[in-house]
Amino acid sequence: MTIEAFETAGVRGFLHRPLVPHGDAVALTHGAGSNANAPLLVRMASAFAEAGFVVLRYDLPYRMARATGPPSPATSAQDREGIVRAIDALRKISAGRVFAGGHSYGGRQTAMAAAEHAELASALLLFSYPLHPPRKRDQLRTGFFPDLRTPALFIHGTRDPFGSIEELRAAIAAIPARTDLLAIEGAGHELASAPAPAILARFRALVCYPEK
């Protein structure tokens, strides 16, 4: 695997190129307050690249505009536009299917973009989906779920304050596409202990890769 800086047409990040590519690619972005160098993204990008995927981990537009600080609700539409640009840029590199996802805010905005653009990605990888703010279970962020027709794998810690496993399982029942939920025992929102091999295996099963 090689890793190279990537910047083009309003997209900035890092490209992981596998030594033996199989043609498919993954675009991954970060959570609020983080960036493309988030440890979870680096670890997952490396694991997927070792498995043959071209992987782009990239900064959302709000992070490109300023080095620190959280995103603003007023610019979330611009962040989704940046997601579309990143996936379009990845399509020019990889001839196969393109998958997309991200951590927390980045995953949520990617899922929203997929609901808005049905052909955006072949499947989604959603790490620590922020179901609701901590201790505010009535403020669900799932209004678009019935419009999401892209298969999705949710990876969620059992100690995530942004939503319990039970809450998330109930919420994703509203998604008409194929879904799967991988619970990471003892993990919090950062998913520091998330096992890359298990995530890769569940994702391969979701998107119907042949068994090795």
Backbone as a printed PyTorch tensor [residue, N CA C, xyz], in Angstrom:
tensor([[[  0.8310,  -1.1970,   0.0000],
         [  0.0000,   0.0000,   0.0000],
         [  0.8660,   1.2470,   0.0000]],

        [[  0.4340,   2.2490,  -0.7560],
         [  1.0860,   3.5540,  -0.7240],
         [  0.0550,   4.6020,  -0.3070]],

        [[  0.5450,   5.6800,   0.3100],
         [ -0.3140,   6.7820,   0.7400],
         [  0.2390,   8.0660,   0.1530]],

        [[ -0.6370,   8.8280,  -0.4870],
         [ -0.1920,  10.0710,  -1.1070],
         [ -1.1870,  11.1950,  -0.8290]],

        [[ -0.6650,  12.4160,  -0.7230],
         [ -1.5410,  13.5760,  -0.5690],
         [ -2.3900,  13.7270,  -1.8140]],

        [[ -3.6460,  14.1590,  -1.6050],
         [ -4.5890,  14.2660,  -2.7090],
         [ -5.3040,  15.6040,  -2.6210]],

        [[ -5.2930,  16.3580,  -3.6940],
         [ -6.0140,  17.6320,  -3.7370],
         [ -6.3950,  17.9460,  -5.1750]],

        [[ -7.6940,  18.1230,  -5.3880],
         [ -8.1990,  18.4460,  -6.7120],
         [ -9.6330,  18.9200,  -6.6310]],

        [[ -9.9840,  19.9210,  -7.3980],
         [-11.3710,  20.3740,  -7.5600],
         [-12.1250,  20.4960,  -6.2410]],

        [[-11.5110,  21.1680,  -5.2660],
         [-12.1800,  21.3810,  -3.9950],
         [-12.1920,  20.1890,  -3.0670]],

        [[-11.3530,  19.1970,  -3.3230],
         [-11.2590,  18.0100,  -2.4730],
         [ -9.8220,  17.9070,  -1.9590]],

        [[ -9.6840,  17.6840,  -0.6400],
         [ -8.3520,  17.5830,  -0.0460],
         [ -8.2970,  16.4020,   0.9150]],

        [[ -7.2650,  15.6010,   0.7740],
         [ -7.1460,  14.4690,   1.6740],
         [ -5.9380,  13.6200,   1.3560]],

        [[ -6.0920,  12.3150,   1.5840],
         [ -5.0070,  11.3600,   1.3610],
         [ -5.5640,  10.1230,   0.6650]],

        [[ -4.8140,   9.6610,  -0.3030],
         [ -5.2300,   8.5130,  -1.1040],
         [ -4.3920,   7.2950,  -0.7350]],

        [[ -5.0580,   6.2300,  -0.3430],
         [ -4.4010,   4.9580,  -0.0560],
         [ -4.5690,   4.0650,  -1.2790]],

        [[ -3.4500,   3.6940,  -1.8770],
         [ -3.5030,   2.8270,  -3.0630],
         [ -3.0320,   1.4160,  -2.6890]],

        [[ -3.8560,   0.4060,  -2.9460],
         [ -3.4640,  -0.9590,  -2.6110],
         [ -2.4130,  -1.4960,  -3.5680]],

        [[ -1.6240,  -2.4320,  -3.0860],
         [ -0.6410,  -3.0670,  -3.9570],
         [ -1.3160,  -3.9630,  -4.9870]],

        [[ -2.4520,  -4.5840,  -4.5970],
         [ -3.2070,  -5.4450,  -5.5030],
         [ -4.6590,  -4.9710,  -5.5160]],

        [[ -4.9750,  -3.9750,  -6.3200],
         [ -6.3480,  -3.4420,  -6.3470],
         [ -7.3210,  -4.3980,  -7.0160]],

        [[ -8.5450,  -4.4280,  -6.5210],
         [ -9.5860,  -5.2370,  -7.1610],
         [-10.6040,  -4.3800,  -7.9150]],

        [[-10.4120,  -3.0470,  -7.8870],
         [-11.2330,  -2.1680,  -8.7040],
         [-12.2070,  -1.3010,  -7.9550]],

        [[-12.5560,  -1.6510,  -6.7070],
         [-13.5230,  -0.8720,  -5.9450],
         [-12.8130,   0.1400,  -5.0520]],

        [[-13.5740,   1.1440,  -4.5820],
         [-12.9770,   2.2360,  -3.8250],
         [-13.9020,   2.6680,  -2.6910]],

        [[-13.3050,   3.3400,  -1.7020],
         [-14.0380,   3.8380,  -0.5340],
         [-13.6130,   5.2700,  -0.2450]],

        [[-14.5940,   6.1390,  -0.0250],
         [-14.3350,   7.5120,   0.4080],
         [-14.7680,   7.6340,   1.8680]],

        [[-13.8600,   8.0820,   2.7390],
         [-14.1380,   8.1800,   4.1710],
         [-13.8360,   9.5830,   4.6720]],

        [[-14.7320,  10.1090,   5.4980],
         [-14.5010,  11.4310,   6.0600],
         [-14.7270,  11.4270,   7.5690]],

        [[-14.3980,  12.5270,   8.2030],
         [-14.2220,  12.6120,   9.6490],
         [-15.4510,  13.1520,  10.3850]],

        [[-15.3610,  13.1180,  11.6980],
         [-16.4090,  13.6590,  12.5500],
         [-16.1880,  15.1240,  12.8630]],

        [[-17.1470,  15.7160,  13.5930],
         [-17.0590,  17.1180,  13.9840],
         [-15.8400,  17.3400,  14.8670]],

        [[-15.1220,  18.4030,  14.5930],
         [-13.9490,  18.7300,  15.3860],
         [-12.6980,  17.9830,  14.9940]],

        [[-12.7790,  17.1020,  14.0160],
         [-11.6180,  16.3020,  13.6120],
         [-11.2230,  16.6530,  12.1870]],

        [[-10.4530,  15.7550,  11.5630],
         [-10.0340,  15.9710,  10.1910],
         [ -9.6650,  14.6330,   9.5600]],

        [[ -9.1270,  14.6780,   8.3710],
         [ -8.8340,  13.4450,   7.6280],
         [ -7.7510,  12.5960,   8.2790]],

        [[ -7.0270,  13.1600,   9.2470],
         [ -5.9880,  12.4020,   9.9360],
         [ -6.4840,  11.7590,  11.2270]],

        [[ -7.7750,  11.7260,  11.4280],
         [ -8.3260,  11.0770,  12.6150],
         [ -7.8370,   9.6280,  12.6840]],

        [[ -7.4060,   9.1670,  13.8600],
         [ -6.8640,   7.8060,  13.9760],
         [ -7.7940,   6.7240,  13.4350]],

        [[ -9.0900,   6.8430,  13.6670],
         [-10.0280,   5.8450,  13.1560],
         [ -9.9930,   5.7860,  11.6370]],

        [[ -9.9650,   6.9610,  10.9900],
         [ -9.9410,   6.9870,   9.5210],
         [ -8.6490,   6.3990,   8.9760]],

        [[ -7.5330,   6.7520,   9.5970],
         [ -6.2440,   6.2340,   9.1340],
         [ -6.2180,   4.7160,   9.2470]],

        [[ -6.7110,   4.2160,  10.3750],
         [ -6.6880,   2.7660,  10.6110],
         [ -7.6010,   2.0310,   9.6360]],

        [[ -8.7990,   2.5500,   9.4340],
         [ -9.7450,   1.8850,   8.5350],
         [ -9.3110,   2.0110,   7.0750]],

        [[ -8.7820,   3.1640,   6.7080],
         [ -8.3090,   3.3390,   5.3300],
         [ -7.1870,   2.3550,   5.0290]],

        [[ -6.2880,   2.1720,   5.9780],
         [ -5.1760,   1.2390,   5.7730],
         [ -5.6790,  -0.1970,   5.6630]],

        [[ -6.6380,  -0.5700,   6.5050],
         [ -7.1670,  -1.9350,   6.4780],
         [ -7.8830,  -2.2190,   5.1620]],

        [[ -8.6770,  -1.2750,   4.6980],
         [ -9.4020,  -1.4930,   3.4500],
         [ -8.4470,  -1.4960,   2.2620]],

        [[ -7.4070,  -0.6550,   2.3030],
         [ -6.4340,  -0.6490,   1.2050],
         [ -5.6660,  -1.9660,   1.1640]],

        [[ -5.3270,  -2.5010,   2.3200],
         [ -4.6470,  -3.7960,   2.3540],
         [ -5.5230,  -4.8890,   1.7570]],

        [[ -6.8550,  -4.6840,   1.8120],
         [ -7.7930,  -5.6600,   1.2480],
         [ -8.1050,  -5.4000,  -0.2220]],

        [[ -7.4350,  -4.4180,  -0.8430],
         [ -7.5890,  -4.2020,  -2.2760],
         [ -8.3880,  -2.9880,  -2.6890]],

        [[ -8.9500,  -2.2420,  -1.7270],
         [ -9.7240,  -1.0410,  -2.0520],
         [ -8.8010,   0.1660,  -2.2170]],

        [[ -9.0980,   1.0170,  -3.1900],
         [ -8.5240,   2.3550,  -3.2130],
         [ -9.3180,   3.1630,  -2.1980]],

        [[ -8.6590,   3.8680,  -1.2940],
         [ -9.3580,   4.5970,  -0.2350],
         [ -8.9340,   6.0580,  -0.2290]],

        [[ -9.9270,   6.9430,  -0.2220],
         [ -9.6940,   8.3730,  -0.0630],
         [-10.2590,   8.8000,   1.2870]],

        [[ -9.3760,   9.2470,   2.1810],
         [ -9.8570,   9.8670,   3.4270],
         [ -9.6660,  11.3710,   3.2420]],

        [[-10.7070,  12.1350,   3.4870],
         [-10.6890,  13.5270,   3.0610],
         [-11.3260,  14.4610,   4.0800]],

        [[-10.9720,  15.7340,   3.9670],
         [-11.5220,  16.7820,   4.8140],
         [-12.8340,  17.3010,   4.2380]],

        [[-13.7910,  17.5470,   5.1080],
         [-15.0330,  18.1900,   4.6880],
         [-14.7800,  19.6800,   4.4490]],

        [[-15.6500,  20.3520,   3.6810],
         [-15.4280,  21.7670,   3.3830],
         [-15.2520,  22.6630,   4.6030]],

        [[-16.0060,  22.4040,   5.6930],
         [-15.8360,  23.2650,   6.8670],
         [-14.4330,  23.1580,   7.4460]],

        [[-13.8370,  21.9690,   7.3560],
         [-12.4730,  21.8020,   7.8610],
         [-11.4490,  22.4070,   6.9120]],

        [[-11.7450,  22.3930,   5.6290],
         [-10.8600,  23.0550,   4.6750],
         [-10.8780,  24.5650,   4.8780]],

        [[-12.0130,  25.0860,   5.3590],
         [-12.1400,  26.5290,   5.5600],
         [-11.4310,  27.0010,   6.8230]],

        [[-11.3490,  26.1400,   7.8410],
         [-10.6740,  26.4980,   9.0810],
         [-10.1010,  25.2490,   9.7360]],

        [[ -8.9500,  25.4310,  10.3730],
         [ -8.1990,  24.2840,  10.8720],
         [ -8.7910,  23.6510,  12.1130]],

        [[ -9.5520,  24.4200,  12.8920],
         [-10.1170,  23.8820,  14.1230],
         [-11.5720,  24.3060,  14.2560]],

        [[-12.2480,  23.6970,  15.2270],
         [-13.6290,  24.0650,  15.5100],
         [-14.6250,  23.1240,  14.8610]],

        [[-15.8460,  23.1130,  15.3910],
         [-16.8900,  22.2240,  14.8810],
         [-17.5630,  22.7890,  13.6400]],

        [[-18.3300,  21.9780,  12.9300],
         [-19.0900,  22.4730,  11.7840],
         [-20.2810,  23.3020,  12.2490]],

        [[-20.8240,  24.0780,  11.3410],
         [-22.0090,  24.8860,  11.6250],
         [-23.2050,  24.3170,  10.8800]],

        [[-24.3810,  24.2530,  11.5210],
         [-25.5760,  23.7920,  10.8050],
         [-25.8510,  24.6090,   9.5370]],

        [[-25.4160,  25.8580,   9.5410],
         [-25.6610,  26.7230,   8.3910],
         [-24.8690,  26.3040,   7.1620]],

        [[-23.8040,  25.5340,   7.3540],
         [-22.9710,  25.1400,   6.2120],
         [-23.0020,  23.6370,   5.9500]],

        [[-23.9430,  22.9210,   6.5570],
         [-23.9940,  21.4700,   6.3630],
         [-24.2830,  21.0980,   4.9080]],

        [[-25.0730,  21.9040,   4.2060],
         [-25.3350,  21.6260,   2.7910],
         [-24.0480,  21.7200,   1.9810]],

        [[-23.1670,  22.6680,   2.3380],
         [-21.8780,  22.7750,   1.6490],
         [-21.0060,  21.5550,   1.9300]],

        [[-21.1070,  21.0190,   3.1540],
         [-20.3530,  19.8080,   3.4650],
         [-20.8400,  18.6340,   2.6170]],

        [[-22.1470,  18.5460,   2.4070],
         [-22.6720,  17.4730,   1.5560],
         [-22.2410,  17.6580,   0.1080]],

        [[-22.1420,  18.8860,  -0.3390],
         [-21.6250,  19.1310,  -1.6830],
         [-20.1730,  18.6700,  -1.7840]],

        [[-19.4090,  18.8760,  -0.7110],
         [-18.0300,  18.4100,  -0.6950],
         [-17.9400,  16.8970,  -0.7440]],

        [[-18.8820,  16.2150,  -0.1210],
         [-18.9330,  14.7590,  -0.1730],
         [-19.1760,  14.2910,  -1.6020]],

        [[-20.0870,  14.9330,  -2.2780],
         [-20.3720,  14.5790,  -3.6750],
         [-19.1290,  14.7870,  -4.5330]],

        [[-18.4140,  15.8840,  -4.3070],
         [-17.1910,  16.1470,  -5.0830],
         [-16.1350,  15.0830,  -4.8150]],

        [[-15.9880,  14.6940,  -3.5610],
         [-14.9770,  13.6900,  -3.2200],
         [-15.2790,  12.3580,  -3.8950]],

        [[-16.5320,  11.9590,  -3.8860],
         [-16.9010,  10.6880,  -4.5110],
         [-16.7270,  10.7700,  -6.0180]],

        [[-17.0840,  11.9090,  -6.6030],
         [-16.8810,  12.0870,  -8.0430],
         [-15.3940,  12.0060,  -8.3910]],

        [[-14.5440,  12.5900,  -7.5470],
         [-13.1040,  12.5380,  -7.7980],
         [-12.5930,  11.1040,  -7.7040]],

        [[-13.1380,  10.3390,  -6.7750],
         [-12.7070,   8.9530,  -6.6110],
         [-13.1540,   8.0920,  -7.7890]],

        [[-14.2990,   8.4150,  -8.3550],
         [-14.7740,   7.6660,  -9.5270],
         [-13.8220,   7.8090, -10.7170]],

        [[-13.1100,   8.9160, -10.7880],
         [-12.1610,   9.1290, -11.8760],
         [-10.8920,   8.3160, -11.6900]],

        [[-10.7020,   7.7930, -10.4850],
         [ -9.5070,   7.0110, -10.1780],
         [ -9.7870,   5.5190, -10.2410]],

        [[-10.9680,   5.1310,  -9.7900],
         [-11.3120,   3.7150,  -9.6850],
         [-12.4480,   3.3700, -10.6360]],

        [[-12.3030,   2.2660, -11.3460],
         [-13.2930,   1.8830, -12.3500],
         [-14.4370,   1.0640, -11.7790]],

        [[-14.3010,   0.5800, -10.5460],
         [-15.3220,  -0.2820,  -9.9600],
         [-16.3450,   0.4870,  -9.1530]],

        [[-16.9470,  -0.2100,  -8.2150],
         [-17.9270,   0.4230,  -7.3430],
         [-17.2480,   1.3970,  -6.3930]],

        [[-17.9710,   2.4340,  -6.0130],
         [-17.4630,   3.3950,  -5.0330],
         [-18.3860,   3.3670,  -3.8190]],

        [[-17.7940,   3.1320,  -2.6600],
         [-18.5040,   3.1410,  -1.3950],
         [-18.1130,   4.4070,  -0.6360]],

        [[-18.9510,   4.8040,   0.3220],
         [-18.6660,   6.0490,   1.0330],
         [-19.1100,   5.9460,   2.4790]],

        [[-18.5130,   6.7710,   3.3060],
         [-18.9110,   6.7890,   4.7020],
         [-18.0590,   7.7260,   5.5110]],

        [[-18.2020,   7.6130,   6.8120],
         [-17.4360,   8.4680,   7.6850],
         [-17.8190,   8.2650,   9.1280]],

        [[-17.1510,   9.0310,   9.9700],
         [-17.3460,   8.9430,  11.4110],
         [-18.2720,  10.0470,  11.8980]],

        [[-19.2710,   9.6800,  12.6770],
         [-20.1600,  10.6150,  13.3500],
         [-20.7540,  11.6370,  12.3690]],

        [[-20.4160,  12.9350,  12.5400],
         [-20.9620,  13.9680,  11.6440],
         [-20.6800,  13.6550,  10.1840]],

        [[-19.4810,  13.1900,   9.8860],
         [-19.1450,  12.8810,   8.5030],
         [-19.9800,  11.7500,   7.9480]],

        [[-20.2630,  10.7410,   8.7680],
         [-21.1290,   9.6570,   8.3350],
         [-22.5570,  10.1110,   8.1470]],

        [[-23.0180,  10.9390,   9.0720],
         [-24.3890,  11.4550,   8.9480],
         [-24.5620,  12.2680,   7.6740]],

        [[-23.6310,  13.1720,   7.4000],
         [-23.7450,  13.9890,   6.1940],
         [-23.6100,  13.1330,   4.9330]],

        [[-22.7800,  12.0940,   4.9900],
         [-22.6610,  11.1860,   3.8400],
         [-23.9750,  10.4540,   3.6010]],

        [[-24.6150,   9.9820,   4.6670],
         [-25.9010,   9.3040,   4.5250],
         [-26.9680,  10.2460,   4.0050]],

        [[-26.9630,  11.4770,   4.4680],
         [-27.9290,  12.4610,   3.9680],
         [-27.7020,  12.7510,   2.4930]],

        [[-26.4280,  12.8630,   2.0980],
         [-26.1150,  13.0840,   0.6860],
         [-26.5790,  11.9090,  -0.1620]],

        [[-26.4370,  10.6870,   0.3680],
         [-26.8830,   9.5010,  -0.3680],
         [-28.4060,   9.4750,  -0.4850]],

        [[-29.1010,   9.9660,   0.5250],
         [-30.5620,  10.0390,   0.4450],
         [-30.9920,  11.0580,  -0.5970]],

        [[-30.2030,  12.1200,  -0.7540],
         [-30.5020,  13.1670,  -1.7370],
         [-30.1160,  12.7410,  -3.1510]],

        [[-29.0850,  11.8980,  -3.2730],
         [-28.5790,  11.4510,  -4.5760],
         [-28.4950,   9.9250,  -4.5560]],

        [[-29.5230,   9.2690,  -5.0450],
         [-29.6490,   7.8110,  -4.9010],
         [-28.4760,   7.0430,  -5.4980]],

        [[-27.8230,   7.5900,  -6.5170],
         [-26.7250,   6.8830,  -7.1780],
         [-25.3510,   7.3180,  -6.6680]],

        [[-25.3150,   8.0120,  -5.5620],
         [-24.0580,   8.5670,  -5.0740],
         [-23.0280,   7.4900,  -4.7650]],

        [[-23.4420,   6.4430,  -4.0540],
         [-22.5180,   5.3930,  -3.6350],
         [-23.2210,   4.0480,  -3.6870]],

        [[-22.4280,   2.9910,  -3.8070],
         [-22.9980,   1.6490,  -3.8680],
         [-23.3860,   1.1250,  -2.4910]],

        [[-22.7250,   1.6140,  -1.4410],
         [-23.0520,   1.2490,  -0.0630],
         [-22.3510,   2.2360,   0.8640]],

        [[-22.7780,   2.2370,   2.1270],
         [-22.2680,   3.1910,   3.1020],
         [-21.6410,   2.4840,   4.2990]],

        [[-20.5870,   3.0980,   4.8390],
         [-19.9300,   2.6760,   6.0750],
         [-20.1110,   3.8020,   7.0850]],

        [[-20.9400,   3.5920,   8.0980],
         [-21.2950,   4.6630,   9.0190],
         [-20.7850,   4.3370,  10.4240]],

        [[-19.7100,   5.0020,  10.8170],
         [-19.0870,   4.7820,  12.1090],
         [-19.6820,   5.7330,  13.1480]],

        [[-20.2140,   5.1990,  14.2460],
         [-20.7550,   6.0140,  15.3450],
         [-21.7830,   7.0260,  14.8410]],

        [[-22.8000,   6.5190,  14.1570],
         [-23.8280,   7.4530,  13.6750],
         [-24.4010,   8.2080,  14.8710]],

        [[-24.4110,   9.5590,  14.8230],
         [-24.8930,  10.3610,  15.9630],
         [-26.4210,  10.4300,  15.9710]],

        [[-27.0260,   9.4100,  16.5270],
         [-28.4770,   9.2630,  16.4820],
         [-29.1860,  10.4470,  17.1200]],

        [[-28.6440,  10.9260,  18.2190],
         [-29.1730,  12.1010,  18.9140],
         [-28.0520,  12.7030,  19.7440]],

        [[-28.1630,  13.9660,  20.1670],
         [-27.1450,  14.5190,  21.0700],
         [-27.1610,  13.7480,  22.3930]],

        [[-26.0290,  13.6980,  23.0870],
         [-26.0070,  13.0070,  24.3770],
         [-27.0860,  13.5250,  25.3310]],

        [[-27.7990,  12.5890,  25.9590],
         [-28.8480,  12.8730,  26.9440],
         [-30.0500,  13.6030,  26.3460]],

        [[-30.1850,  13.6060,  25.0210],
         [-31.3300,  14.2540,  24.3740],
         [-31.9630,  13.2800,  23.4000]],

        [[-32.5260,  12.2070,  23.9370],
         [-33.0330,  11.1130,  23.1240],
         [-34.2060,  11.5130,  22.2400]],

        [[-34.8510,  12.6380,  22.5580],
         [-35.9980,  13.0740,  21.7540],
         [-35.5810,  13.8450,  20.5110]],

        [[-34.2920,  14.1910,  20.3860],
         [-33.8150,  14.9720,  19.2360],
         [-33.1580,  14.0500,  18.2120]],

        [[-33.9610,  13.1910,  17.6250],
         [-33.4410,  12.2060,  16.6830],
         [-33.0130,  12.8450,  15.3620]],

        [[-31.9490,  12.2980,  14.7860],
         [-31.4280,  12.7780,  13.5040],
         [-31.6650,  11.7100,  12.4400]],

        [[-32.9100,  11.3240,  12.3060],
         [-33.2610,  10.1920,  11.4370],
         [-34.3800,  10.5170,  10.4560]],

        [[-34.7370,  11.7730,  10.3240],
         [-35.8670,  12.1230,   9.4810],
         [-35.7380,  11.6780,   8.0380]],

        [[-34.5080,  11.5510,   7.5590],
         [-34.2840,  11.1680,   6.1610],
         [-34.1790,   9.6620,   5.9660]],

        [[-34.1640,   8.8860,   7.0390],
         [-33.9590,   7.4470,   6.9160],
         [-34.9170,   6.7660,   5.9350]],

        [[-36.1930,   7.1190,   5.8920],
         [-37.0850,   6.4670,   4.9230],
         [-36.7260,   6.7410,   3.4640]],

        [[-35.9210,   7.7780,   3.2270],
         [-35.5100,   8.1190,   1.8560],
         [-34.1470,   7.5310,   1.4860]],

        [[-33.5130,   6.8290,   2.4120],
         [-32.1810,   6.2870,   2.1700],
         [-32.3020,   4.9000,   1.5430]],

        [[-31.9350,   4.8050,   0.2900],
         [-32.0600,   3.5440,  -0.4410],
         [-30.7080,   2.9500,  -0.8200]],

        [[-29.6970,   3.2960,  -0.0570],
         [-28.3500,   2.7820,  -0.2500],
         [-28.0270,   1.8130,   0.8820]],

        [[-27.5620,   0.6080,   0.5830],
         [-27.1970,  -0.3290,   1.6570],
         [-26.1910,   0.3090,   2.6060]],

        [[-26.3170,  -0.0030,   3.8960],
         [-25.4650,   0.6540,   4.8840],
         [-25.0870,  -0.2860,   6.0120]],

        [[-23.7960,  -0.2080,   6.4090],
         [-23.3070,  -0.8940,   7.5900],
         [-23.0680,   0.1530,   8.6690]],

        [[-23.7410,  -0.0010,   9.8060],
         [-23.5560,   0.8680,  10.9600],
         [-22.6000,   0.1700,  11.9320]],

        [[-21.5420,   0.8730,  12.3360],
         [-20.5980,   0.3540,  13.3190],
         [-20.7220,   1.2380,  14.5500]],

        [[-21.1020,   0.6360,  15.6920],
         [-21.4930,   1.4540,  16.8340],
         [-21.0130,   0.8350,  18.1380]],

        [[-20.4800,   1.6530,  19.0260],
         [-20.0250,   1.1820,  20.3210],
         [-21.1600,   1.0270,  21.3100]],

        [[-21.0450,   0.0750,  22.1890],
         [-22.1110,  -0.1620,  23.1770],
         [-22.1340,   0.9100,  24.2670]],

        [[-21.1020,   1.7500,  24.3310],
         [-21.0670,   2.8470,  25.3060],
         [-21.1180,   4.2100,  24.6280]],

        [[-21.6800,   4.2790,  23.4610],
         [-21.7640,   5.5400,  22.7190],
         [-22.8960,   6.3970,  23.2760]],

        [[-22.6120,   7.5960,  23.7980],
         [-23.6660,   8.4440,  24.3620],
         [-24.5750,   9.0710,  23.3140]],

        [[-24.2070,   8.9560,  22.0340],
         [-25.0260,   9.5250,  20.9660],
         [-26.1260,   8.5560,  20.5060]],

        [[-26.2840,   7.4530,  21.2210],
         [-27.3450,   6.5000,  20.8850],
         [-26.9580,   5.1090,  21.3160]],

        [[-27.9070,   4.3980,  21.8910],
         [-27.6410,   3.0170,  22.2990],
         [-27.8060,   2.0800,  21.1080]],

        [[-27.3250,   0.8610,  21.2730],
         [-27.4870,  -0.1480,  20.2280],
         [-28.9690,  -0.3960,  19.9820]],

        [[-29.7530,  -0.4540,  21.0360],
         [-31.1900,  -0.7060,  20.8930],
         [-31.8720,   0.4360,  20.1490]],

        [[-31.5100,   1.6740,  20.4840],
         [-32.0890,   2.8280,  19.7980],
         [-31.7260,   2.8200,  18.3130]],

        [[-30.4660,   2.5290,  18.0320],
         [-30.0270,   2.5370,  16.6430],
         [-30.6910,   1.4220,  15.8470]],

        [[-30.7910,   0.2590,  16.4410],
         [-31.4380,  -0.8580,  15.7520],
         [-32.8960,  -0.5140,  15.4060]],

        [[-33.5920,   0.1190,  16.3210],
         [-34.9810,   0.5170,  16.0710],
         [-35.0570,   1.5760,  14.9780]],

        [[-34.0970,   2.5110,  14.9860],
         [-34.1270,   3.6030,  14.0100],
         [-33.8610,   3.1160,  12.6000]],

        [[-32.8920,   2.2140,  12.4240],
         [-32.5360,   1.8090,  11.0690],
         [-33.5830,   0.8890,  10.4400]],

        [[-34.5500,   0.4630,  11.2180],
         [-35.6480,  -0.3150,  10.6460],
         [-36.4400,   0.5080,   9.6450]],

        [[-36.3330,   1.8420,   9.7380],
         [-37.0500,   2.7250,   8.8090],
         [-36.3560,   2.8570,   7.4660]],

        [[-35.1290,   2.3590,   7.3460],
         [-34.3780,   2.4640,   6.0900],
         [-34.8210,   1.3480,   5.1500]],

        [[-35.3040,   1.6780,   3.9500],
         [-35.7980,   0.6400,   3.0360],
         [-34.7070,  -0.1810,   2.3680]],

        [[-33.4600,   0.2560,   2.4480],
         [-32.3510,  -0.4880,   1.8410],
         [-31.8530,  -1.5720,   2.7950]],

        [[-30.9720,  -2.4180,   2.3010],
         [-30.3430,  -3.4510,   3.1130],
         [-29.4030,  -2.7990,   4.1310]],

        [[-29.4890,  -3.1940,   5.3960],
         [-28.6480,  -2.6240,   6.4430],
         [-28.0780,  -3.7360,   7.3270]],

        [[-27.0170,  -3.3810,   8.0480],
         [-26.4500,  -4.2710,   9.0490],
         [-25.9050,  -3.3920,  10.1680]],

        [[-25.8650,  -3.9320,  11.3770],
         [-25.3700,  -3.2010,  12.5400],
         [-24.3310,  -4.0570,  13.2490]],

        [[-23.1280,  -3.5450,  13.3530],
         [-22.0510,  -4.2250,  14.0600],
         [-21.8070,  -3.4980,  15.3730]],

        [[-22.1430,  -4.1370,  16.4830],
         [-21.9450,  -3.5460,  17.8050],
         [-20.5370,  -3.8620,  18.2970]],

        [[-19.8220,  -2.8390,  18.7590],
         [-18.4740,  -3.0000,  19.2890],
         [-18.5550,  -2.9220,  20.8160]],

        [[-18.4080,  -4.0450,  21.4670],
         [-18.5780,  -4.1360,  22.9120],
         [-17.5800,  -3.2550,  23.6550]],

        [[-18.1120,  -2.4030,  24.5370],
         [-17.2870,  -1.5550,  25.3800],
         [-16.7560,  -0.2990,  24.7240]],

        [[-17.0210,  -0.0980,  23.4610],
         [-16.4740,   1.0610,  22.7460],
         [-17.3540,   2.2930,  22.9250]],

        [[-16.7070,   3.4500,  22.9810],
         [-17.4120,   4.7180,  23.0240],
         [-17.5550,   5.3180,  21.6360]],

        [[-17.7900,   6.6100,  21.5960],
         [-18.0710,   7.2670,  20.3200],
         [-16.8730,   7.2600,  19.3780]],

        [[-15.6560,   7.2840,  19.9220],
         [-14.4730,   7.3420,  19.0700],
         [-14.1180,   5.9950,  18.4410]],

        [[-14.7170,   4.9140,  18.9320],
         [-14.4750,   3.5720,  18.3880],
         [-12.9890,   3.2260,  18.3730]],

        [[-12.3040,   3.5800,  19.4540],
         [-10.8650,   3.3290,  19.5120],
         [-10.5310,   1.8450,  19.4610]],

        [[-11.4630,   1.0130,  19.9200],
         [-11.1970,  -0.4270,  19.9500],
         [-11.8540,  -1.1850,  18.8070]],

        [[-12.3940,  -0.4780,  17.8350],
         [-13.1060,  -1.1430,  16.7370],
         [-12.1690,  -2.0410,  15.9430]],

        [[-12.4750,  -3.3280,  15.8060],
         [-11.5880,  -4.2530,  15.0850],
         [-11.7680,  -4.1580,  13.5750]],

        [[-10.7490,  -3.7110,  12.8880],
         [-10.8280,  -3.5380,  11.4380],
         [-11.1710,  -4.8330,  10.6990]],

        [[-10.6050,  -5.9930,  11.0630],
         [-10.9510,  -7.2170,  10.3320],
         [-12.4380,  -7.5660,  10.4000]],

        [[-13.0530,  -7.3900,  11.5680],
         [-14.4730,  -7.6930,  11.7080],
         [-15.3280,  -6.7270,  10.8910]],

        [[-14.9360,  -5.4620,  10.8860],
         [-15.6780,  -4.4630,  10.1050],
         [-15.5680,  -4.7730,   8.6210]],

        [[-14.3670,  -5.0870,   8.1790],
         [-14.1580,  -5.4180,   6.7750],
         [-14.9780,  -6.6410,   6.3730]],

        [[-15.0110,  -7.6620,   7.2220],
         [-15.7620,  -8.8730,   6.9120],
         [-17.2530,  -8.5990,   6.8190]],

        [[-17.7910,  -7.8220,   7.7440],
         [-19.2230,  -7.5060,   7.7150],
         [-19.5710,  -6.6590,   6.5050]],

        [[-18.6620,  -5.7490,   6.1510],
         [-18.9290,  -4.9140,   4.9800],
         [-18.8930,  -5.7410,   3.7080]],

        [[-17.9430,  -6.6270,   3.5970],
         [-17.8650,  -7.4930,   2.4250],
         [-19.1310,  -8.3370,   2.2940]],

        [[-19.6620,  -8.7990,   3.4150],
         [-20.8950,  -9.5820,   3.3760],
         [-22.0740,  -8.7200,   2.9330]],

        [[-22.1230,  -7.4700,   3.4170],
         [-23.2310,  -6.5770,   3.0640],
         [-23.2750,  -6.2990,   1.5680]],

        [[-22.0980,  -6.0890,   0.9730],
         [-22.0560,  -5.7030,  -0.4340],
         [-21.7940,  -6.8920,  -1.3550]],

        [[-21.8910,  -8.0800,  -0.7650],
         [-21.9030,  -9.3210,  -1.5600],
         [-20.6070,  -9.6180,  -2.3000]],

        [[-19.4890,  -9.5110,  -1.5920],
         [-18.2380,  -9.9900,  -2.1610],
         [-18.2150, -11.5060,  -2.0350]],

        [[-17.6140, -12.1740,  -2.9930],
         [-17.5160, -13.6470,  -2.8700],
         [-16.6180, -14.0390,  -1.7220]],

        [[-16.9290, -15.1400,  -1.1130],
         [-16.0940, -15.6500,  -0.0240],
         [-14.7170, -16.0350,  -0.5590]],

        [[-13.6720, -15.7590,   0.2540],
         [-12.3140, -16.1330,  -0.1470],
         [-12.1040, -17.6360,   0.1040]]])
